[in-house]
Amino acid sequence: MAVAKLYRISNGVGLPGYSALSALADLLTIARNSPRIYDGALDKVLEVFNLQHGTVRIFNPTTGELELMSHRGFPVDYSEKYGTINIGDRSSGKVVRTRGPVLWDNIQTDSSCSYIYLRKEGINSLVGVPLLAREGVIGTITVASLKRGRFREQEIQLLAAMGRIIGITIENARLFATLKNNVDDLTKLTLRLEESDGIKDRLLSVISHELRTPVTVILGNVEILMDGIFGKVNEKQRDSLLTVRRSGAGLLFQVENAIDVSQLEAGAVSVYPDPFTMQHIRDQLMEMFEDEVRQKKLNLQWEIGSTMRQLFSDRGKLVKVFRNLIDNAIKFTEKGSITVRVSGPSEGGMVQCAVEDTGIGIPADRFSVIFDPFHQMDSSHTRLYGGMGLGLRNVKRTLELLGGGIEVDSAVGKGSTFRFWFLAESRRPE
């Protein structure tokens, strides 16, 4: 009896797979309109595998459902019956829950398979993989065949790799739409010039395409290479890939700070709270900064109070707050340690936090301006340490959105402490 199988990606995709990935990346990098991406991605995947049936679904974190964005080979009433599905249901939901490929290879005769609609259409084999972007699973792509046992392990690996590229490209399209909606404010913020159509168009093109789009495609393919999908990676190759990933992630981080600030200044940001613990954020950031901390021989440590309970706030925005502050601490600290402290909630429902470093410190006369956009202590720091001077502005505006605030205490040559706070429980947007 055939049942739904979970697959772990291993080595083995050869040159044909690489050619297919290259073609898909070329196609999707050009497309900026989301509907075109969904349809174009599905059509290309079906072409590569010589199939007629498939679906693309996108996860809606607000409703907890997978929404059907494109389908091929199924009758017109398919979108009415299965336009949205819960992540606890069906194979697409299982792909999201397991974050990996799921295979059914004998639907017609497998008594454990309840997909009556698929049986009616003559479907016998089905495989689904996650669409992966930087922050996790954003959706699924599923393809199906009338043949039993149609999908071999190598094909499942190739489809999983394609899912990564499609996920990155969908994320790029969302970014393009965001930039287009907020381009006026972004232009004012980054150029401080009079608005003009020529400046707006050039800025939009540079950030969305010339910077963000190729960087995300590069990072996606670096991850694929490091996973060994195209063959075993030796130590020297891995070191080079880590350097590419680290540099690309840094550039991406700066671009995203500019986008976040433009949205916050325009009042175009909502809060989407979910339950989580500070241990989850700590683990995510420790993994994120592992390479940088090791390279600079610094000690990054967390102190989370024993009274800390589960929080209900916008986890994604808080991760960016902590990431910006820790990134600054690492950047301006050559030796010693960075300590992150979290305690509370207080009687007023506030979580109290601090990021403390043993770095170069900040002059007292700069305390009032370091949260302004594009601020650096002086031009030499811009050249030596890099950055656009938007990270602290992003932190301040995000914390205000979450019902909190931030202040700084520092001494030149001794280090800095950024103390901040936010509501332990936020309300969902109505």
N, C-alpha and C positions, 0 to 999 in steps of 0.2 A: 504494500500500500504506500502511495506517495504522499508525503505531507510537506507543509511549508518548511523549507530549509533555510538556515541562516548561513551566509558565506563570509569567511574572513579573506580579505584580499591578500594574495601572495604574489610572488614574482611570476613573470611569464608572458606579459603582453609584448609581442614582437613588433616588427616593422609595420605590418598592416595596421595594427592597432594605433601605432604612433602616427601614421599617415592620416587615419580617420580623426584622431584628436586634433591634429594640425588643421585639417579642413574645417572642423567644427569651430575651433578657436577663431579662425579667420572669418568665418561667417558671423559669429555672434559678437565679435569685437566691433563690427561695423554697425550692427543693429542697435538703435537707441530706444525704439518704441516697444514697450513691454509686450503687447499682444503679438507683435511680429517676432519677438524673441521666443515666446512660448510655442507658436506655430512653427517657426523656423527651426527651433531646436528639435521638436518632435519629428518634423519631416526629415531632418538630416539623420537622426538616429535610426528611424525606420528605413531610410535609404541604405545606411551602412549595414544594417542587419537583414535587409531584404524582407521586411515585414510590412503588414498593412494595419495592425492594431496597436494602439498605444494611447497613453494619457499623460498629461502633466498637471500636477496639483501643487498649490502653494499653501503653506501653513499660515493661518491667521491666528496670531498669539492672543488676540482679544477674545475670540470665540472658542479657541481650542479646536478648530475644525480645519480640514484640508479642502480647499476650494478648487474646483475643476477649472483650469485655464485653457486647456486645449485637449482635443481628443480626435483620433482618427480610426476609421474602420468600424465604428459602432453606429447603430441607428440614431436618428435625430432625438429620440426620447431619452437617450442615455444621460444627457446633461440635466434633464428634468428629474430623473430618478436618482441620479448620483452626483448632483451638482456640488453638494457638500457632504463630507463624511467626518465622523468623529475620529480622533487619532486612536481611539480604542477599538475601532472597527476595521475590518477588511485588511487586505495586504498592504495598501498604502499606509494605513495607520501603523501597522507593524513595522514598516520600514522606518518611520519616524521614531517609534519607541526604541528600536534596537540600533538605530543609526547605521544600519548596514543592509546589504542586499537580502531579499527574501524571494525564494523560488517555489513555485508550484509546477510540477512537471507531469502530472497525470490527472487533470481536473475532471475529465469525462467519467472515469471509472473509480475515482477516489471517493469513498463514502464519507470521509471526514471533511471534504470540501463542500461548503454550503453555497458556492457561487452559482446559483441557478441561472442567473442572467448570462454568465459566461458559457455555461453548458449549452444554453439555448442558441448562442451564437457560434457554437462549435469549437470554442477555445479549449485547448488541451494543455498548453504550457504558458506560464506567466512568470516574469521576473521583474521586480521593482527595486530601485536603488534610491538613496537620498540625494537631493540637491544640496550640496554643501557650500556654504559661504564662510566668511571669516568668523562669524559668531555662532555657527552651528548649522543645524538642518533647517532650511527654509522651505522645503517642499520635497516632492518625489517625482520620478519619471518611471513609468511602467510600460513594458512592451509585452505583447502576447502573440502566440502562434497557434495554428490549428493542429500542429504536429505534436505528438507526445515526445517528451525528453528533448525538446528543440535546443535548449540552451546549455552549452558546454561551459566549463569553468573559465576558460580563457575569454569567452564572450561576456560572461558576467563581470569579469575584471575590467574589460574594456568599457562596458556600460557604466560601471561604478566610477571610472576615471572621467568619462564624459559627464557624469552627474556633477562632478566637482567644477568642471569648466562652465557648465550651464548655470550652476549656482552662483559662481563669481560674476558671470555676465548679467544675470538678473539683478544682482546687487548693484552693478554698474548702472543699469537702466534706471533703477530707483534713485540712485544718486543724481543722474542726469535730470530726472524730473524735479527733484528737490532743488537743484541748482537753478533750473529754469524758472521755478516759482519764486525763488528768493534772490534772483540775480541782481536786482536793484540794490538791495541791502548789502549783498556781498561786494558789489562794486564800490559802494561808499566806504565799506569797512576796510577793504584791502588796498585800494588805490588812492583814497582821499582826493579824488579828482571829480570834476563835473561829469555828470552822467552823459553818456553818448552811446548810441547804438553800436558804433564800432568798438568801443572799449568793452561793452557788455558782451558782445559776441565773441571777441578775442579771449576775454577772461573765461567765459563759459567753455570755450573750446579747449583752452590750455589746461584748465583744472580737470574737466570731466573726461577729456580724451587723451591729451598729450601727457598728462601726469597719472591720473587715477586709473584709467582703463588699462594701459599696458602694465602698470605696476601690479595690479590685482591679477592679471593673467600670468605675469611672471611668477608671482608668489604662489598661485595655484599650481603651476607646473613644477615649481621647486618642491612643493609638498609631495607631488606625485613621484618625482625623482627620488626624494629622500625615503619614500615608502618602498622603494625598490621595485615598482611596478614594471619598469623597463629593464630591469637587471640589477644585480647586486652593486651597491655603492661602496667603494673603498674609503679608508679614513681620510685621505687627502681630498677626495671628491666631496665627502661629507662636510669637511671644514670649509671648502669653497662655497658649497650650497648654503651652509649656515651664515656665511658672510653676506651672500646675496639676500637671504631671507631677512637678516637683521637690518641691512641697509634699506631694503624695500619696505619693510614694516615701519621703519622710522619715517620715511617719506610719506607713506600712506597715513600715518598718525598725524603729521603736520597738516596735510590736506584736509583730513576729517575734522581737525580742530577748527579750521577756518569755516568749514561748512556748518558745524555745530554752533559756532558763535553767531554766524549770520542768521540762523534760524532762531536762536534764543533772543537776539536783539530785535528780531522782527515779531516776536511773540507768536511764532508759528510752531511751538513745541508743546506737546501734551504729555501728561504723566500716565504711564501704564504699569500700575503696581502688580506684583505677583509675590507669593510667599517664597522666602529664601533665608539662609543663615549667613552670617559673616564668614563662617568657615568655608562656604562655597566660594565667596569672593576671594578670600585669602588663597585658597588652593589654585584658583584660576590665575591670579596675578603672580604667585610664586613660580608657576610654570612659565608664564609669559616673560618674566625678568630673569629667569635662571641663567641664560647665557651671558647677559650683561653684567650681572653681579659676579659671576665666576671670572669673567674676563678682567674686571677691575679689582678683584680680590676684596670685595666688600661683604659685609654681613647684613643681610636683610632679615629682620625678625619681626614677628607679630605678637602682640599681647592683647588677647581678647578676654574681656571680663567674664567671670563665671556667671553673672546674672544676665548675660546676653541671651535673648530668646529669638525665636523665629521672627523675622521682620516682614513687613508688607509694604514694599516701596518699589520704585522703578530700578530693578537690578542693573539693567544695561547702562543707565545713566550714572549710577553709583560706581560701577566698574570704571567708567571713564574718569570720574572724579579722583578715585584712588590711583588710577593709572597715571594721570597727569601729575599728581603730586609726587608719586614715587619716581616717575621718570625724571622730574626736576631734581629730586634729591640725589638720584644716581648721577645725573649729568654734572652737578656742581659739587660732588664729593669725590675726592681722589683717594682718600684712605679713611678707615673707620667703619661706621655702621649707619644704617637707616632703620629706625624703629617705628612701627605702625601700632598705635594704641587705639582700642575701641572699647567703650564701656556704656552702660545704661541698659535700658532707657531710663531717663530721669523722671521725676514726678510730672513734668510737663510733656512727657512723651518723646523727648529728644534723645537721639543717640549721639554720644560725645566721642569725637575722634581726634587723633593727632598724628602727623607725620613729622618725625624728628630726624635730622641728619647732622653729621659732623663736618659739613662742607665749608665753603668759602664765606658763607654768611651774606647778609644784606644790610647796607647802611640804613640807619634809622630814618634819614630824610627821604628814603625811597619807599617806606611802608605804604604811604598813601597812594602811590601811583603804580605799584607792581601789578595791580589787578586791571589796569587799563589795557586796551587792545594794543598789540604790537610793541609792548614795553619790554626793553632789556635794560640792564643797569648802565651799559654804555656800548658803544659800537664794537669795542674789542671783545666783549662777551658774545656778541652776535657772531663774530668770526670764529672765536675759539670754541664756543659751546653749541652753536647752531640754534635752530628753532626760529619760529615766526613771532614769538611773544604773545601767543594767543591761548596757551594752556591754562594760565591762571584766570584769565577772563572767562574761559569756558567753565572752569571749576566754580567761580563765584556765581555766575548766572544760573548754572545748573542747581547749585545748593539753594539758591533763592527760590527757584521753581519747586524744589522739594521741601520748602518750608523752613529752611535753615540758613546758615551763613558761615563766614570764615574770617579769621584774623591771623596775623603773623607776629612772631616774636623772634628776633635774630640778633646776633652779634658778629661783626666782621671777624673772620678768622676762627670762629668757634662753631658756627653752624646755625641752622634755622629750625624753627618749629611752627608748622602750620596747624592751627587748631580749628576744627570745623564741626558742624552739627547738622542734623537733619531729622525729620519726623520719622519715628519708627513705623508709623502706619499712615499711608497716603490713600486718598480716595481715587476710585476709578473715574475716568471722564464720563460725563453723562451724555 
